Amino acid sequence: MKSTALTFWITLCMLAGALPGFADEQRDDAAAFAIQGEYVGPKMGMQVVALGHDRFEAYLLPGGLPGEGWNRRTRDRFDGARVDGVTHLINFDGAAATITDGSGVELLKPDGKPWAKLEKVHRKSPTEGAAAPPGAIVLFDGTNLDAWRTGATMTTEHELAAPAVSKQAFGDMTMHVEYRTPFEPDKRDMARGNSGVILDGRYELQINDSFGRWPTRLRNAAIFELRDPDLDATFPPGGWQTYDIDFAIVRVDADGKIVKHATITVRHNGVLVHDQYEIPHPTNAAFTSLRKKPEGDAQPFELQYHGSPVIFRNVWVVAHDKPEAP
């Protein structure tokens, strides 16, 4: 084993032994929340993911952050922990990253010499807060729940809690929705910030806190179990994110035979992640009442609850055909 690799594993084990979680000390989730996030330096970006009990992993991305220069192919993983107020991360080759207060990262080469400094950034979707255009149907603006079926609830901050099912059924439409996943560092993968937008009662556009993860058909912005997003444009949990969706329902002929499947285009935080994708069949989250019913009719949509307190705001639809009355 190379000396740098041996150093990596020795250092990582030493950090693990010093973790508050292992010593049954009280951890500091507020500090972890401040440290997680995105950092930018010269021709590189880094995403730092909190794993609970003051543990972290990070990914150094050549070129910049996703959607802003990253080459979508290579990334360098760092692992480590926060000890005595300082977060130490190291990769397999022995390069190190240090985060003191969550405002920046200092990178060191394997020989300990300075490499680069990265500054914390807080990106916002270019469509966050987008106003409903003329003719749009505003489904939620924080004032009431009139557009939603019984059971929908509003938080004390006037945000929409999942689950929520629209009263109206929609066919072809353009939809804007803003959502926020919770900070759940102790959870992993599918259990972390899980929700979804179930279009036409049949097809789930996944919501999941997959910040820093590789895109798959199970993670954020996937057509659930059917198609990976072209890029995981997920922001860190705790901030607002957007979906801008163009959707067309199934087309059938006079005999009810499908001539074109439902089609979807999605921009996630302003990044195109699905472009005119034909959804071959309903996903597993389809309403029970529709699972044996032929596709092709307009149905309500759902903001799904799946174990995590995901919340929503600024939901509006531009119907491209007349929506069915509730």
N, C-alpha and C positions, 0 to 999 in steps of 0.2 A: 504493500500500500504506500502511495506517495506520502511524503511527510506533511504536505498541505492537507491531504485528505484525513490523515491521522489527527492533525491539529484540529480540523473541523469537528470531528466526532468527539474528541476529548473536550473541546470548548463547549459544544452543545450539551454534552452530558453534565458538565459543571454548571451550566446555566439552568438546566432542568432541575438539578439538585437544589438550586437556590430559589426556585419558584415559590411564591407565596402559596399557591394551590397545593403543592406537595407538602408544605410545612404547616398546612391548616391555618395559615394566617389569613386575615381579611384582605381580599383583593380590591383593586381600585378600578372599577369599571369606567368611571368618569375619565380617568387618565387613559385607559385603553381606547375609549371612544375618541379622545383627542389625538391619539397617535395614529389610529387607523386612517386610511385615506390615500390620497394621490399626491405624488411629489414629482417635480419636474426639474431637470438639469440640462446641461448641454447635450443635445441630441440623444436624450434618454428620458425615460419616465420610470416611476416605481409605484406599485400598488402594494400597500401594507394592510394585511388582513389580521384582525384580532381573533384569537382562538380561545379566549377565556383563560382565567387564572394567570393573566399577564404573559401569556404566550402569544407569539406572532409568527406569521410567515409573510414573506414579501417577494415580489417578482419585479426584477429589473428588466425593462423593456427597451430594446434598442430602437432609436428613432423617436420615441415619445410615447404618450399614452394612447390607448385604443381610440381610433378615430382621429388622432392628432399626431400621426407620424409612425406609430408602431408598425413593424413589417408583417404582423399577423402570423409569424412563423416561430421565431425564437424568443425565449425569455429565460432569465437566470434566477433560480429560486434561492432565497435566503431563509434561514430559520433562526429563532432565538427567543429571547424573553426580556422582560423589564425587571431590572434588579436595582434596588436603591435609587429609583427615580430615573434610571437611564435604560433605554432599550438597546440591546446588543443583538445584532443579527450577523450571520456568517453563512457563506455559501460553501459548496463542496471543495472548491479550489482554495479556500482560505481567505478570500476577499471579505471585508467586513463592512457593516453599515451600523452607524450609531445615531440614535434619535434621542434627544434630550428632553425637549418640551413639546414636541409635535409640530414645530414650525419648520423643521428642515431635517435633512438626512446628510450625514457626512460619510462618504465612501472612502475606504482605504484599500489599497492593493494588497495582495497576499504578503508582500514584504513589509507591510505597515506604512508605506508611503502614501500621502494623500492622492486621491484619485479624482473625486468630483464632489461638489455640493449641490444638493437638490432642495428646492423650496416647496413648501406645502401649497397646494392649489385647491380651490373649491369650485369645481365646474358646475355650471347650470345648463340645463337643456335650453336650446334656442327657442323652444316652443312652450317653456314653462310660463304659465299665466296667460296663454293665448286666449284672446277674446273670441267668443262665439261670433261667427260671421252673420250677416243678415240672412234670415230664413232658417237659421239653425234652431234646433230644439234643445233648450238648456235643461238638462236632467238634474244637475246638482250644482248650485252656486253657494252653498253654505247657509241658505235661508230657510229651506223646508225640504220635506221628503215626499212631496206631492207626486213625483214621477215614479215612485218606487212602491212595490207591493208591500203589504203588511209584513212586518218583521224587520224592515230596514231601520237602522238607528243612526243617530248623529252624535258625535262626541261633544264634550263640553267646549272644544275648540272649533265647533261647527264644521267638522269634517265628517265624511261618510265612512261608516264602519262596514266591513264585510261580515256576513253576506248581504248582498242587495240585488234584487231582481227587478228589472224595469217593468213598468206596467205595459208600455207599448211594445209591440212587435215591430222589428225593423227588417227590411230586406236589404237592398243595396244601400250603402251608406259610407260616409266619412265620419270617423269618430275620434274625439280627443279625450284622453283621460290622464289624470295625474295621480300618482300613487307614491306611498312612502312605506318602505319596509322597516321593521323595528331592528334595533341593535340587539342581536341574540348571539353573542360570541361563544356561548357554550354549546350551541346547536351546530349540527353539521349538515351540509349539502341540502337534501330535499326538505329537511325539517326547519330550515333557516329562511324565514321570511316568505313562506309559501302562500301563494294565492293564484289568481288567474282571471282573465277576462274570457268568459265563455260566450262566443259570438253565435247568434242564431240558435242559442240553446244547445249547440252541438260541438263547437270547435273551440278548443282552449288555447289561447295565447298565454303562455306560462308567465307567472310572476314568481320570482325566487331571488333571495339574496345570494347571487352568485358572483358578487364583487370579487375580482381577482382570479376567478376560475376560468378554465377553458370552456368555450361554448359547447354544449351538447343538446340533444333533443329533449333533455329532461330539465334543463336549467333556464334561466331568465331569457325571455323573448323567444323561446322555442315555440313552434307549433307542437304542442306537447306530444312526445313520443313519435312524431312524424318528421320533423325537420329542425336541424340546428339553425340558429341565427347565423348570418354570415360573419358577424362580429359580436362579441359580448361587450356591449357599450354600457354595462351596468355601472352606476355610481355607488359610492359607499352607502351602507344603510344609514337611515336617519335623515336623509335629504330627499327632496322631491325629484321624481323622475317622470318621464312622459312616454306615452304611446300615442302615435298618430297613425290611424288605421284607415285604409281604404278596403272595403269588403263588398263582395258581390255574391249573392246566394246562388245555389245550384240552378242550372237551366235544364229543363226537361222538355221533351217533345209531346205531341198530342197523346201519346200512349203512356206518358209518365216515365219514359226512359231518359236517363241522364245523358245529356249531350255536352255538358260542360260542368265540371265540379265547381264548388265554391272557390272563390279566388280571393287572395289577401295580399296586400302590400303593407308593410309595417316600417315605420321609422321610430327607432328607440332612442330617446334622448337626442333626436335630430339626425341619427345615423340610419341609413337604409339597411335593414337586416333581412327583409323578405321582399322580393320584387315579383309581383304577379304569380305567386305560388298557388297552384291548384291543390286544394286539400282533398285527398283521395277518399276520405271517409270520416265520419264523426270520431272525435277522440273519446277517451275513457271518461271524461268529465261531462259528457252529454247528459241532458236531463233524462231521468228515467222514463218519463212519459214519451220521449222521442226516440228511444233506442230501437224500436221496431217500426217506427213510422218512416215512410219514404222521405228523403230530403227534397227540398225545393220550395217549401213554404216559409214565410217570414215568421220568426219567433222572437220572444224577448231575449235579452242578454243578461248575464249574471256577472257580478263582481264576487268572486268566489272566496269563501272562508275555508282555509285548509290548515288550521292549527296555529296560525300566527296572526297577531293583531295588525294586519296590513290595513292602511286607511287610504281614502281617496278624496279628491276634490276636483273642481273644474271639469265636470263631465258634460260634454255636449255632442250632439249628433247632427249632421246634415244628411237628411234622407234624400236619396236619389230616386226613390219612388215613394208613393204615399204610404206612410206607416199605418199599420192597423191600429184601430182605437183600442184602448184598454178594456 
